[in-house]
Amino acid sequence: MKLIIAIVHDEDAGDLIDTITEAGHMVTKLATTGGFLKAGNTTLLTGVKKEEVDNVISIIKDTCKRRKQVVSTPSPVTGSTGIYVPYSVEVEVGGATVFVVDVDKFMKV
Ligand code: 2BA
């Protein structure tokens, strides 16, 4: 058994949940926040058999496309003022950050 943890853009989450579910897998959605942008994203948990991992990853790849976005983010000014000023930075959003974790035990009690 494996646990696939996928952090995805909110805009991609709905389609991804539908496609994973239609493929016969179970999925749990968590509302999460990225540490860098301090913006909402979505984390999906999917428990699958080892041989199903590649299928789920290819669904994630097909559904979550990467795109560039300019965002405003707070950054500390150097020195002793402690003042925070916003600055713009171009980041890639979309796509997915995926962790595949071994599951020792899976049970419903
Ligand atoms: P955030 O931490 O809000 O990061 C959003 C995007 O900002 C990242 O996209 C990356 O393109 C950029 N970014 C993040 N940290 C940066 C930095 N120190 N300098 C410059 N640019 C930076 P992704 O890499 O696709 O990550 C999307 C979201 O996935 C992240 O949102 C975070 O919530 C999660 N994530 C990514 N890698 C992770 C990891 N190793 N562990 C835990 N969560 C992770």
Backbone and ligand atoms as CSV (ligand in chain L), in Angstrom:
chain,resi,resn,atom,element,x,y,z
A,1,MET,N,N,0.856,-1.204,0.000
A,1,MET,CA,C,0.000,0.000,0.000
A,1,MET,C,C,0.889,1.250,0.000
A,2,LYS,N,N,0.493,2.237,-0.769
A,2,LYS,CA,C,1.233,3.504,-0.832
A,2,LYS,C,C,0.259,4.653,-0.583
A,3,LEU,N,N,0.782,5.708,0.011
A,3,LEU,CA,C,0.001,6.933,0.160
A,3,LEU,C,C,0.605,7.983,-0.758
A,4,ILE,N,N,-0.192,8.464,-1.701
A,4,ILE,CA,C,0.249,9.539,-2.596
A,4,ILE,C,C,-0.258,10.858,-2.026
A,5,ILE,N,N,0.680,11.737,-1.728
A,5,ILE,CA,C,0.339,13.069,-1.218
A,5,ILE,C,C,0.656,14.043,-2.348
A,6,ALA,N,N,-0.369,14.710,-2.865
A,6,ALA,CA,C,-0.164,15.621,-3.998
A,6,ALA,C,C,-0.610,17.021,-3.603
A,7,ILE,N,N,0.333,17.973,-3.677
A,7,ILE,CA,C,0.002,19.377,-3.410
A,7,ILE,C,C,-0.212,20.036,-4.766
A,8,VAL,N,N,-1.420,20.546,-4.988
A,8,VAL,CA,C,-1.774,21.054,-6.314
A,8,VAL,C,C,-2.396,22.442,-6.196
A,9,HIS,N,N,-2.464,23.138,-7.338
A,9,HIS,CA,C,-3.115,24.448,-7.392
A,9,HIS,C,C,-4.618,24.258,-7.179
A,10,ASP,N,N,-5.223,25.197,-6.434
A,10,ASP,CA,C,-6.668,25.100,-6.168
A,10,ASP,C,C,-7.479,24.935,-7.459
A,11,GLU,N,N,-7.039,25.642,-8.522
A,11,GLU,CA,C,-7.805,25.601,-9.782
A,11,GLU,C,C,-7.812,24.216,-10.417
A,12,ASP,N,N,-6.785,23.425,-10.135
A,12,ASP,CA,C,-6.694,22.089,-10.733
A,12,ASP,C,C,-7.357,21.017,-9.869
A,13,ALA,N,N,-7.663,21.373,-8.617
A,13,ALA,CA,C,-8.066,20.343,-7.652
A,13,ALA,C,C,-9.374,19.647,-8.030
A,14,GLY,N,N,-10.369,20.429,-8.468
A,14,GLY,CA,C,-11.673,19.834,-8.769
A,14,GLY,C,C,-11.584,18.790,-9.872
A,15,ASP,N,N,-10.937,19.162,-10.985
A,15,ASP,CA,C,-10.803,18.218,-12.106
A,15,ASP,C,C,-9.997,16.994,-11.690
A,16,LEU,N,N,-8.955,17.243,-10.875
A,16,LEU,CA,C,-8.101,16.123,-10.475
A,16,LEU,C,C,-8.871,15.135,-9.587
A,17,ILE,N,N,-9.645,15.662,-8.653
A,17,ILE,CA,C,-10.458,14.784,-7.794
A,17,ILE,C,C,-11.424,13.958,-8.649
A,18,ASP,N,N,-12.080,14.628,-9.609
A,18,ASP,CA,C,-13.028,13.902,-10.465
A,18,ASP,C,C,-12.329,12.783,-11.238
A,19,THR,N,N,-11.170,13.088,-11.800
A,19,THR,CA,C,-10.491,12.089,-12.644
A,19,THR,C,C,-9.962,10.934,-11.804
A,20,ILE,N,N,-9.415,11.238,-10.635
A,20,ILE,CA,C,-8.918,10.160,-9.768
A,20,ILE,C,C,-10.080,9.269,-9.323
A,21,THR,N,N,-11.210,9.898,-8.992
A,21,THR,CA,C,-12.378,9.128,-8.544
A,21,THR,C,C,-12.922,8.268,-9.684
A,22,GLU,N,N,-12.999,8.868,-10.895
A,22,GLU,CA,C,-13.507,8.105,-12.048
A,22,GLU,C,C,-12.610,6.914,-12.368
A,23,ALA,N,N,-11.318,7.039,-12.036
A,23,ALA,CA,C,-10.378,5.934,-12.287
A,23,ALA,C,C,-10.490,4.859,-11.197
A,24,GLY,N,N,-11.393,5.052,-10.244
A,24,GLY,CA,C,-11.654,4.011,-9.249
A,24,GLY,C,C,-10.841,4.122,-7.973
A,25,HIS,N,N,-10.206,5.275,-7.743
A,25,HIS,CA,C,-9.407,5.451,-6.524
A,25,HIS,C,C,-10.143,6.357,-5.554
A,26,MET,N,N,-9.777,6.229,-4.296
A,26,MET,CA,C,-10.365,7.100,-3.287
A,26,MET,C,C,-9.431,8.277,-3.043
A,27,VAL,N,N,-9.992,9.415,-2.699
A,27,VAL,CA,C,-9.176,10.615,-2.519
A,27,VAL,C,C,-9.759,11.478,-1.410
A,28,THR,N,N,-8.870,12.088,-0.630
A,28,THR,CA,C,-9.274,13.029,0.421
A,28,THR,C,C,-8.625,14.375,0.143
A,29,LYS,N,N,-9.445,15.415,0.241
A,29,LYS,CA,C,-8.972,16.771,-0.066
A,29,LYS,C,C,-8.724,17.544,1.233
A,30,LEU,N,N,-7.568,18.170,1.319
A,30,LEU,CA,C,-7.249,19.035,2.453
A,30,LEU,C,C,-6.999,20.449,1.931
A,31,ALA,N,N,-7.539,21.443,2.611
A,31,ALA,CA,C,-7.250,22.841,2.261
A,31,ALA,C,C,-5.954,23.221,2.965
A,32,THR,N,N,-4.918,23.547,2.192
A,32,THR,CA,C,-3.601,23.820,2.774
A,32,THR,C,C,-3.075,25.188,2.317
A,33,THR,N,N,-1.972,25.594,2.887
A,33,THR,CA,C,-1.379,26.903,2.571
A,33,THR,C,C,0.107,26.725,2.313
A,34,GLY,N,N,0.575,27.270,1.181
A,34,GLY,CA,C,1.999,27.187,0.863
A,34,GLY,C,C,2.817,28.115,1.750
A,35,GLY,N,N,3.950,27.646,2.187
A,35,GLY,CA,C,4.788,28.430,3.096
A,35,GLY,C,C,5.429,29.634,2.434
A,36,PHE,N,N,5.687,29.568,1.120
A,36,PHE,CA,C,6.381,30.662,0.432
A,36,PHE,C,C,5.409,31.770,0.040
A,37,LEU,N,N,4.360,31.411,-0.669
A,37,LEU,CA,C,3.402,32.411,-1.143
A,37,LEU,C,C,2.363,32.763,-0.088
A,38,LYS,N,N,2.258,31.947,0.957
A,38,LYS,CA,C,1.217,32.130,1.987
A,38,LYS,C,C,-0.171,32.142,1.335
A,39,ALA,N,N,-0.297,31.411,0.239
A,39,ALA,CA,C,-1.572,31.344,-0.481
A,39,ALA,C,C,-2.121,29.933,-0.369
A,40,GLY,N,N,-3.444,29.848,-0.529
A,40,GLY,CA,C,-4.081,28.538,-0.427
A,40,GLY,C,C,-3.657,27.612,-1.549
A,41,ASN,N,N,-3.483,26.370,-1.224
A,41,ASN,CA,C,-3.369,25.339,-2.246
A,41,ASN,C,C,-4.137,24.124,-1.729
A,42,THR,N,N,-4.113,23.060,-2.481
A,42,THR,CA,C,-4.899,21.879,-2.101
A,42,THR,C,C,-3.988,20.674,-2.003
A,43,THR,N,N,-4.135,19.933,-0.928
A,43,THR,CA,C,-3.373,18.693,-0.771
A,43,THR,C,C,-4.344,17.523,-0.858
A,44,LEU,N,N,-4.024,16.580,-1.756
A,44,LEU,CA,C,-4.868,15.400,-1.932
A,44,LEU,C,C,-4.144,14.162,-1.422
A,45,LEU,N,N,-4.863,13.362,-0.667
A,45,LEU,CA,C,-4.338,12.100,-0.153
A,45,LEU,C,C,-5.034,10.958,-0.891
A,46,THR,N,N,-4.244,10.063,-1.458
A,46,THR,CA,C,-4.818,8.916,-2.161
A,46,THR,C,C,-4.060,7.654,-1.752
A,47,GLY,N,N,-4.767,6.742,-1.148
A,47,GLY,CA,C,-4.158,5.457,-0.780
A,47,GLY,C,C,-4.429,4.439,-1.877
A,48,VAL,N,N,-3.348,3.856,-2.421
A,48,VAL,CA,C,-3.508,2.919,-3.546
A,48,VAL,C,C,-2.562,1.731,-3.389
A,49,LYS,N,N,-2.849,0.677,-4.178
A,49,LYS,CA,C,-1.918,-0.448,-4.242
A,49,LYS,C,C,-0.663,0.006,-4.982
A,50,LYS,N,N,0.456,-0.670,-4.667
A,50,LYS,CA,C,1.744,-0.295,-5.259
A,50,LYS,C,C,1.655,-0.200,-6.787
A,51,GLU,N,N,0.949,-1.168,-7.397
A,51,GLU,CA,C,0.897,-1.214,-8.859
A,51,GLU,C,C,0.001,-0.120,-9.464
A,52,GLU,N,N,-0.725,0.600,-8.602
A,52,GLU,CA,C,-1.605,1.663,-9.105
A,52,GLU,C,C,-0.952,3.059,-9.042
A,53,VAL,N,N,0.234,3.128,-8.436
A,53,VAL,CA,C,0.883,4.429,-8.218
A,53,VAL,C,C,1.134,5.148,-9.549
A,54,ASP,N,N,1.683,4.428,-10.535
A,54,ASP,CA,C,2.037,5.073,-11.808
A,54,ASP,C,C,0.809,5.645,-12.504
A,55,ASN,N,N,-0.299,4.922,-12.405
A,55,ASN,CA,C,-1.533,5.393,-13.038
A,55,ASN,C,C,-1.991,6.713,-12.412
A,56,VAL,N,N,-1.955,6.784,-11.077
A,56,VAL,CA,C,-2.398,8.013,-10.408
A,56,VAL,C,C,-1.441,9.163,-10.745
A,57,ILE,N,N,-0.149,8.870,-10.773
A,57,ILE,CA,C,0.812,9.937,-11.092
A,57,ILE,C,C,0.606,10.445,-12.526
A,58,SER,N,N,0.282,9.558,-13.440
A,58,SER,CA,C,0.069,10.045,-14.805
A,58,SER,C,C,-1.218,10.865,-14.881
A,59,ILE,N,N,-2.222,10.538,-14.087
A,59,ILE,CA,C,-3.444,11.371,-14.032
A,59,ILE,C,C,-3.085,12.761,-13.504
A,60,ILE,N,N,-2.262,12.807,-12.451
A,60,ILE,CA,C,-1.858,14.103,-11.873
A,60,ILE,C,C,-1.103,14.926,-12.922
A,61,LYS,N,N,-0.181,14.257,-13.631
A,61,LYS,CA,C,0.614,14.971,-14.662
A,61,LYS,C,C,-0.279,15.536,-15.750
A,62,ASP,N,N,-1.266,14.749,-16.178
A,62,ASP,CA,C,-2.138,15.190,-17.276
A,62,ASP,C,C,-3.063,16.325,-16.852
A,63,THR,N,N,-3.426,16.356,-15.583
A,63,THR,CA,C,-4.451,17.321,-15.125
A,63,THR,C,C,-3.850,18.631,-14.644
A,64,CYS,N,N,-2.661,18.573,-14.046
A,64,CYS,CA,C,-2.083,19.758,-13.394
A,64,CYS,C,C,-0.970,20.330,-14.268
A,65,LYS,N,N,-1.299,21.345,-15.036
A,65,LYS,CA,C,-0.317,21.942,-15.937
A,65,LYS,C,C,0.407,23.089,-15.251
A,66,ARG,N,N,1.705,23.208,-15.487
A,66,ARG,CA,C,2.484,24.295,-14.884
A,66,ARG,C,C,2.289,25.583,-15.673
A,67,ARG,N,N,2.223,26.716,-14.971
A,67,ARG,CA,C,2.131,28.023,-15.619
A,67,ARG,C,C,2.838,29.044,-14.753
A,68,LYS,N,N,3.268,30.147,-15.373
A,68,LYS,CA,C,3.981,31.190,-14.613
A,68,LYS,C,C,2.997,32.238,-14.121
A,69,GLN,N,N,3.286,32.793,-12.943
A,69,GLN,CA,C,2.400,33.812,-12.369
A,69,GLN,C,C,3.255,34.785,-11.572
A,70,VAL,N,N,2.943,36.086,-11.734
A,70,VAL,CA,C,3.645,37.091,-10.931
A,70,VAL,C,C,2.846,37.321,-9.665
A,71,VAL,N,N,3.511,37.194,-8.528
A,71,VAL,CA,C,2.808,37.346,-7.254
A,71,VAL,C,C,3.541,38.362,-6.399
A,72,SER,N,N,2.821,38.931,-5.471
A,72,SER,CA,C,3.386,39.871,-4.518
A,72,SER,C,C,3.591,39.133,-3.209
A,73,THR,N,N,4.769,39.242,-2.652
A,73,THR,CA,C,5.022,38.514,-1.423
A,73,THR,C,C,5.789,39.407,-0.453
A,74,PRO,N,N,5.513,39.314,0.844
A,74,PRO,CA,C,6.237,40.144,1.793
A,74,PRO,C,C,7.655,39.645,2.008
A,75,SER,N,N,8.574,40.590,2.185
A,75,SER,CA,C,9.955,40.193,2.448
A,75,SER,C,C,10.552,41.147,3.467
A,76,PRO,N,N,11.330,40.672,4.405
A,76,PRO,CA,C,11.913,41.583,5.380
A,76,PRO,C,C,12.959,42.485,4.744
A,77,VAL,N,N,12.947,43.770,5.112
A,77,VAL,CA,C,13.995,44.693,4.679
A,77,VAL,C,C,15.223,44.421,5.532
A,78,THR,N,N,16.382,44.414,4.888
A,78,THR,CA,C,17.582,44.169,5.682
A,78,THR,C,C,17.852,45.357,6.596
A,79,GLY,N,N,18.498,45.141,7.663
A,79,GLY,CA,C,18.739,46.205,8.635
A,79,GLY,C,C,17.913,45.960,9.875
A,80,SER,N,N,17.888,46.965,10.728
A,80,SER,CA,C,17.267,46.744,12.031
A,80,SER,C,C,15.841,47.285,12.125
A,81,THR,N,N,15.279,47.777,10.966
A,81,THR,CA,C,13.949,48.380,11.053
A,81,THR,C,C,12.862,47.348,11.318
A,82,GLY,N,N,13.057,46.150,10.803
A,82,GLY,CA,C,12.028,45.133,10.977
A,82,GLY,C,C,10.804,45.377,10.114
A,83,ILE,N,N,10.913,46.329,9.174
A,83,ILE,CA,C,9.768,46.652,8.315
A,83,ILE,C,C,9.684,45.611,7.193
A,84,TYR,N,N,8.447,45.233,6.880
A,84,TYR,CA,C,8.234,44.299,5.787
A,84,TYR,C,C,7.666,45.047,4.591
A,85,VAL,N,N,8.244,44.878,3.406
A,85,VAL,CA,C,7.697,45.507,2.200
A,85,VAL,C,C,7.379,44.413,1.184
A,86,PRO,N,N,6.305,44.630,0.397
A,86,PRO,CA,C,5.987,43.620,-0.608
A,86,PRO,C,C,6.913,43.741,-1.814
A,87,TYR,N,N,7.181,42.642,-2.479
A,87,TYR,CA,C,7.896,42.696,-3.756
A,87,TYR,C,C,7.296,41.654,-4.685
A,88,SER,N,N,7.463,41.903,-6.007
A,88,SER,CA,C,6.869,40.994,-6.982
A,88,SER,C,C,7.891,39.950,-7.402
A,89,VAL,N,N,7.414,38.766,-7.582
A,89,VAL,CA,C,8.296,37.690,-8.010
A,89,VAL,C,C,7.508,36.789,-8.955
A,90,GLU,N,N,8.197,36.322,-10.009
A,90,GLU,CA,C,7.538,35.397,-10.932
A,90,GLU,C,C,7.815,33.976,-10.475
A,91,VAL,N,N,6.749,33.227,-10.256
A,91,VAL,CA,C,6.921,31.837,-9.848
A,91,VAL,C,C,6.119,30.948,-10.786
A,92,GLU,N,N,6.493,29.692,-10.820
A,92,GLU,CA,C,5.706,28.713,-11.557
A,92,GLU,C,C,4.622,28.201,-10.628
A,93,VAL,N,N,3.400,28.211,-11.087
A,93,VAL,CA,C,2.325,27.624,-10.289
A,93,VAL,C,C,1.697,26.500,-11.104
A,94,GLY,N,N,0.821,25.789,-10.456
A,94,GLY,CA,C,0.247,24.627,-11.120
A,94,GLY,C,C,1.215,23.474,-11.022
A,95,GLY,N,N,1.054,22.508,-11.878
A,95,GLY,CA,C,1.846,21.304,-11.707
A,95,GLY,C,C,1.462,20.681,-10.382
A,96,ALA,N,N,2.303,19.840,-9.876
A,96,ALA,CA,C,1.992,19.209,-8.601
A,96,ALA,C,C,3.285,18.818,-7.911
A,97,THR,N,N,3.281,18.924,-6.594
A,97,THR,CA,C,4.378,18.400,-5.785
A,97,THR,C,C,3.874,17.096,-5.185
A,98,VAL,N,N,4.550,16.006,-5.531
A,98,VAL,CA,C,4.006,14.688,-5.187
A,98,VAL,C,C,4.983,13.914,-4.305
A,99,PHE,N,N,4.473,13.400,-3.214
A,99,PHE,CA,C,5.233,12.503,-2.348
A,99,PHE,C,C,4.554,11.134,-2.405
A,100,VAL,N,N,5.358,10.080,-2.556
A,100,VAL,CA,C,4.807,8.721,-2.488
A,100,VAL,C,C,5.412,8.054,-1.256
A,101,VAL,N,N,4.542,7.694,-0.329
A,101,VAL,CA,C,4.982,7.233,0.984
A,101,VAL,C,C,4.569,5.777,1.179
A,102,ASP,N,N,5.461,4.953,1.708
A,102,ASP,CA,C,5.110,3.578,2.065
A,102,ASP,C,C,4.153,3.588,3.253
A,103,VAL,N,N,3.141,2.757,3.167
A,103,VAL,CA,C,2.180,2.644,4.275
A,103,VAL,C,C,2.398,1.288,4.946
A,104,ASP,N,N,2.717,1.297,6.228
A,104,ASP,CA,C,2.940,0.043,6.949
A,104,ASP,C,C,1.639,-0.715,7.169
A,105,LYS,N,N,0.630,0.006,7.570
A,105,LYS,CA,C,-0.658,-0.638,7.857
A,105,LYS,C,C,-1.778,0.224,7.332
A,106,PHE,N,N,-2.811,-0.433,6.799
A,106,PHE,CA,C,-4.020,0.292,6.377
A,106,PHE,C,C,-5.200,-0.498,6.902
A,107,MET,N,N,-6.051,0.119,7.669
A,107,MET,CA,C,-7.223,-0.596,8.196
A,107,MET,C,C,-8.344,0.383,8.465
A,108,LYS,N,N,-9.557,-0.141,8.427
A,108,LYS,CA,C,-10.716,0.662,8.825
A,108,LYS,C,C,-11.256,0.006,10.069
A,109,VAL,N,N,-11.307,0.730,11.165
A,109,VAL,CA,C,-11.712,0.115,12.438
A,109,VAL,C,C,-12.991,0.773,12.957
L,1,2BA,P1,P,4.575,27.563,-1.727
L,1,2BA,O1,O,5.515,27.257,-0.626
L,1,2BA,O2,O,3.618,28.701,-1.528
L,1,2BA,O3,O,5.434,27.807,-3.064
L,1,2BA,C1,C,4.814,28.222,-4.268
L,1,2BA,C2,C,5.809,28.306,-5.402
L,1,2BA,O4,O,6.754,29.331,-5.120
L,1,2BA,C3,C,6.639,27.017,-5.586
L,1,2BA,O5,O,5.939,26.132,-6.435
L,1,2BA,C4,C,7.912,27.547,-6.199
L,1,2BA,O6,O,7.743,27.742,-7.593
L,1,2BA,C5,C,8.047,28.917,-5.562
L,1,2BA,N1,N,8.920,28.896,-4.394
L,1,2BA,C6,C,8.737,28.239,-3.222
L,1,2BA,N2,N,9.737,28.484,-2.367
L,1,2BA,C7,C,10.566,29.330,-2.990
L,1,2BA,C8,C,11.777,29.977,-2.619
L,1,2BA,N3,N,12.346,29.781,-1.406
L,1,2BA,N4,N,12.366,30.807,-3.540
L,1,2BA,C9,C,11.817,31.006,-4.738
L,1,2BA,N5,N,10.648,30.432,-5.156
L,1,2BA,C10,C,10.041,29.608,-4.289
L,1,2BA,P2,P,6.061,24.563,-6.197
L,1,2BA,O7,O,7.496,24.150,-6.027
L,1,2BA,O8,O,5.287,23.919,-7.284
L,1,2BA,O9,O,5.360,24.264,-4.801
L,1,2BA,C11,C,3.962,24.415,-4.671
L,1,2BA,C12,C,3.556,24.187,-3.232
L,1,2BA,O10,O,3.864,22.838,-2.883
L,1,2BA,C13,C,4.323,25.029,-2.220
L,1,2BA,O11,O,3.676,26.284,-2.052
L,1,2BA,C14,C,4.221,24.184,-0.957
L,1,2BA,O12,O,2.933,24.335,-0.366
L,1,2BA,C15,C,4.293,22.773,-1.518
L,1,2BA,N6,N,5.653,22.202,-1.510
L,1,2BA,C16,C,6.561,22.235,-2.505
L,1,2BA,N7,N,7.680,21.569,-2.164
L,1,2BA,C17,C,7.477,21.105,-0.911
L,1,2BA,C18,C,8.258,20.336,0.007
L,1,2BA,N8,N,9.511,19.903,-0.296
L,1,2BA,N9,N,7.730,20.039,1.211
L,1,2BA,C19,C,6.479,20.461,1.533
L,1,2BA,N10,N,5.680,21.178,0.717
L,1,2BA,C20,C,6.177,21.509,-0.496
